[in-house]
Each structure stands twice: as structure tokens, then as C-alpha cells.
Amino acid sequence: MLRFGRAESLVGVMLAAVIGLSGKDAPLAMVGGGFEATAQWLGLAVFVLVCVGFYRRVLAAAR
């Protein structure tokens, strides 16, 4: 069984091979560059929701 450090290196090598063979900067991208602003706002919203969820869970556990 591979340890985490070795598996991570193998994934990096495989990703580099995909990038090199395709000739594109982001061959695995699922959306175009026009989604960047929306993605940033969605990321912020998810981050805030996760923080609120953790906060509520910690408060509930403290009672």
C-alpha cells in the first residue's frame, strides 16, 4: 500500500503528464474563465456557511 507522500507525488506526475500532453494550462477545467467571479462568490458563501455550521455545532456541544 502506498503511503500518502508517495501517492501525492504520483498524482503530481500524472497531472504534469496530462498538462504536457494536452498543451493546455488547465486541461481538467470544467468551466470557462467567465465563471471566475461567480466561483469566488460561491466559495465565500460556502466558507461562511461552513463556519456558521461549526460555530453552531461547538455551541451545541458546550451545552
Protein Blocks (a to p, Z undefined) as FASTA:
>chain_A
ZZfklmmmmmmmmmmmmmmmnopablmbcbdfklmmmmmmmmmmmmmmmmmmmmmmmmmm
mZZ
